[in-house]
Amino acid sequence: MNTPALPRTALQMQSLISADGTLTLSLHEVAVSAPAADEVLLRVQATPINPSDIGLLFGAADLATLKVVGSADRPQASAQVPPAAMTAMAARVGQSLPVGNEGAGLVVAAGSSAAAQALLGRTVAAIGGAMYGQYRAVKAAQCLALPAGASAEQGASCFVNPLTALGMTETMRREGHSALVHTAAASNLGQMLNRICLKDGIGLVNVVRKPAQAELLRSQGALHVVDQSDPQFAERLTDAISATGATIGFDATGGGPLGGQILSSMEDALQRKAIEYSRYGSSTHKQVYLYGGLDLRPTEFRRSFGMAWGMGGWLLFPFLGRIGAEATQALKQRVADELHSTFVSHYSHRVSLAQALSAEAIAGYGRRATGEKYLITP
């Protein structure tokens, strides 16, 4: 194996929570090593800031306490974790954790395996953590070779959002449902899911928080959009669920009453078509999966949806583990085939590793606002 000259060290972003509740984000010099036999070494050129990354970056820290010190090229950001939240952070106290789930770049060195050698010199997308850095060694199996002419920026968000959206429709099919409900639907992921459902002929109920978000999705062809700020939200949600026949939902908020409202509307929609009364409600199973935590309140619901229901958690990587390598590869191949259409991502800001730790940038992506998606270009 011929390995080109590589830098001895490179920058990597890490997140640390100390025992006193101080969160520190900083850039560290880490060693750059030649890849193992089944690995490739990626010069990272683009890596997105996803909500799942923000969770690891900040933990339970209160960003109102944010302070940034240091130089422009070596900033250090800090914030305080409230004492009441430290119990949830106990497992990571004292560990300086690298951040960044996914990204893309050029393979500059490859191990001796055929799979690794086949990627040498290619622009690939990769997943595997620690992507907020200048170089990253990853397993060849964790890479996706991008189509000819595709840039690292175009492939940077190939994994988390596309595979999550595809995982939702795949879960729907595997569990015997025919249509679904999705919350926080104007997000980058939600827009992808809308395009998938339109292309595949799947009924989708998009739940958003604001009229502008509803208009955004309708401008992209969404057929059923329900705005939580509408005084008639509950009725309109039931109408949309009745029209699509949705009996499974994916809730990005996690906390608050929304998950329970979806189950109640599913039951109300089923009762509209019921022929006989049952004190136990509809026998059709209704399922809501919580896959995010945008709402930090406890999950609340009033049991007004009969006895055939379920509410639980859903995460991408356990799902991919359950469906196996062959099915996962089929989903990845679809992402590659539709990279410039169904799975296109748009970014509002591009920042360097150092700029990503500025107070201005943190205030921007920390809001998790619709249309505010940041891309790090290490």
N, C-alpha and C positions, 0 to 999 in steps of 0.2 A: 504494500500500500504506500503510495506517495502522498505525504502530507505536506501541503504548502506551508511556508513560514507563517506562523500565527503569533499574535501578541501574547505575552506571558500572562497578562491580566486584562480584565475588562470590567466595566461598571455594571452593577446590578442593584435594583431597588429592593429594599427590605423593610419590613414592618415589625416593630418590637413593642410589646407592652410590658412594662416593668411592674414589680410588685407594688409600687406606690400608686399605680394607676396611670402612669404617664405613657402615652402612645408616642413613639418616635418613628418617623419615616425618613430614610436617608439612603444615600448611594454608597455602595461598598465596592472595593476592589476585590474581585474574586479571580482565582486561577483559571486560565483557559487551557484545557487539556485535550489531547488527541482523542477522538471518539473510540469507543469499544467496537468490537467486531460487528455488532448489530445496530450500531448507532451512526448518526450523522451529526456533524457540527454545523449549526446554522448561524450565519451572521444575520441577526434580527434586524429587519428593515421597517417593520410596521407591526404594532400590537395594540389592540383596542382596549379601552377601559369599559368593561361590562359591569352591570350591577353585582355580579358574583365576585368580581375583583374588588369592588368598593367595599364589600363586606369584609374581605381579608385585609385590605389596606387600613381601614379605620376601626375595625372591630366595633365595640360599643362606645367609642369615644364621642364626646360632645364637640362638634366642630365649631360651636360658638366660642370655644376656648382655644382655637387654633393659633399657633405662633410659628413663624418661619424665621430662622436665623441662618447664619453662614453666608457663603458667597454665592454669586449668580450661578457658577458652575458646580458648586457643591452645597446646595441648600440642605437644611434639616428642618423638617416640619414636626411639630409636636402638638398634642392636645390631651385633655384629661378624660379618663374614663370615670363616670360617676361611680361612687362606692357601691351603690345598689346593683350595678351592672358587672362588677368584678367577678362575681361567682361564675357567671356565664363565660368569662374570659380566662378562668383559672388554668385550663389545659394549655394555653399558649403563653402564659407569663414566663418571661425570661428567654423566650426563643425569638431570634431574629429571622423572620420568615420571608423568603423570596416571594414576589407577587407576579401575577400575570398568567392567566390560564392558556391563552392562545396567541398566535402571531404568525408572521410569515417572513421569509427572507431567502437568502442564497445559501445553498449547501457548499461550504468551502472545504470540507474534509469529510471523508467517509470511511467507515470501518471495512473490514475485509469481506463481509457477507455480500452475496449477490444483490440482495434487496437494498443494502446501503449503497453499494457501488453504483447501482442504477440511478440513484438520486444525485450523484456528484455533479456539481455545476448547474443543477436545476433550481428554479425558484419554487419553493414548497410552502404550504401552510403546515403548522404543527400545533399540537396540543400536549400539555404535560407539565404545566406550571413553570414558574420562574422565568417567564417570557419577558418581563420588564428588565431587560438587560441587553448588552451589546452582542453577546454570543450565548448560544445554548446548545448543549449536546442532548439529543433526544433519540429514542428508538426509531428506526426506520418505519416501523409499523405505526407510529404515531404521526406520520407525515402524510400529506396529500399533495402529490405533484400537481401543480397548477397547469391549466391548459396553455398551450403555446401563446405567447404574447401577453399573458395576464401578469399584472404587476403584483408586488408584495402587498401594496395597499388594497388591491382588489381581493386578495386572498386572505387578508389578515383576520377577517371575521368568518372564516369558513366553517368553524366547528361549533362553538357554543350556541349561538343563536340559530343557525340553520338546523343543526342536529336536534336542538331542543324543540323547534317547531315541527320538524319531521317526526320526532319522538312522540309528540302529542297526537298527531294523526295516526301514527302507528299504534299507540296505546289504545286509541279510540277503536280501531279496527279489531285489535287482538282481544279486547274486552267486550266486543259485541255491540258497540254503539255505532250510530250512523251520522251523528252531527255533534258539534261541541260548542261550548261557551268559553271565551277567553277574556280575562280582565287585563287592565293596563294595555289595552289593545292597540293604542297608537304608538307604542314603543317600536324600536327597530325590529325586535323579535315579532311583535304583533303584526307589523306590516308584512313581514315575510310569511307569517302564518296565513294572513289574508290572501296573499298571492298563491300560496300552495292550495288553499281550499278552493279558490276560484278556478285554478287550473285543473284540480282533481274532481271538481263537482261535489265538494263536501259542504254541507250546511254549517255556517259559522255565525255565532252571535258575538259581536265585538262590544265589550263593555268599556266605556271611557269615562273620564271625570269631567270633561269640559266640552262645550259646544265646538270650539275650534278643533279639538281632536276628532270629534265626530265628522266634521266637514272634511278634514284631512283624509280619513278613511273612505268616506263616500266618494271623494275625488279620485280614489284609487280603485273604485269599483265595488267596495264593500256593500253587501246587500242588506245586512241587518246590523245596525249600530244603535246602541242604547247608552244614553248619557246619564250618569249618576246624579248630576245636578238638576235633572228634569224633575219637577214635582210629581210627575206621573211615572217615575222610574220603574216602580214595582210592576205596574200594569203593562208598561211597554216591554219590560224584560220578559214577562209571561207571554206576551203576544209574539215576540221574536222567537222564543223557545218553542211555542206552539207551531209556528210557521216552519221551523227547521226540524223539529223532532229531537232536539238536542237532549241527551240524558247523561252527558259527561262534561265536566268543566275543569278548567285549569286557572287557578287564582294566583296572581302574582303578589297580591297585597298581603295575604297570610293572616293578618290580624283584623280585628273589627268584625262587622256583621255580614260582609259581602258574601262569603262562602255559604253561609246559611240562607241568605236571600236567594242565591242561585238555586239551591236545593228546593226551597219553597216554591219558586216560580216553576221549576221543573214539575213538581207535584201538581201545582195549579193547572199547568198546561195539560197534563195527563188527565186530570179530573174533568176538564172540559169535554173530553172525548169518552169518558167512562160511561158504560152501559148500566152497570150495577153499582150500588153503594157498598163500600166496605169500610168498617170502622178502623181498619188497619192501613187504609190508604191504598194507593196503586201498588200492584205487585211488580211493576217494572222497576228494576234497580236503577237508582240515580247515584252518580258518583261525582264528587268534587275533589280534586287534588290541589293542595297548596304547594306551590313550587317556588315561592319567593317570600320576601318579608318587607315589602314596602311600607306596610302599616305595622308598627311595633306594638300595638295594643294586643291584649289577649284575643284569641279567636272566640267570637261570640255567636251563638245561634239559638233560635227558638224552635223546638221540634214540632214543626207544622208541616212535615213532609212524609208522614206515614212511617212505615217500618222498613221499607226496602231502600236503604240508602247507605252511603259510605262517605267518609271524609278522611283523607290521609295525606301523607307527603309524597312528593314525586321529585326525583332528581335525575339529571341526564345520565351520569356515569353508571349508577346502579342499573338504570334501564338498559343501557348498552350492554352491560355485563349479562343481563338476563336474556337478551335476544341473541347473543353470540356474535362471533367474528364475521361470519358470512353475511348475516343480516345487517350488521353495522357497516360493512364494506359497501353494501348496496346503497345504503343511505348516503355514505360519503361520496360514492360515484355520482349520485343524483346531484349533490351539491356542486361537484366539479362540472357536470354537464350543463347546469343552469346557473353558473356563477354570475353571468352578466345579465340575468333576467330575474328569475324567482328569488335568488339569494344575494342580490346586490345590496351593499351597505353604503350609507352616506354618512360623512363625518362633518361636524360643524367646526371642529378645531383640531389642529395638528401641533403637537408639542414635543420637545425633546425630553429625555429623562429628567434633566434638571428643571426644565420648565413645568413638568408635571407636578413638581413639588412646590411650586409658587403658590402664594395665598390666592391669587386670582384664579389660577387653574383649578385648585382644590374647591374653591367656592363654586366654580362652574360645574364640574362633573359631580361634585358632592350633592348637588340639587337633584340629580337623576331626572332632569326635565326632558319632556318630549322634544326631539329635534336637537338636543345638546349632547352629541356623542363625540367623545374625544379619541384621537388616535395618537399613540406615542410612536415617534420615529427615532429610535435609539441612535 
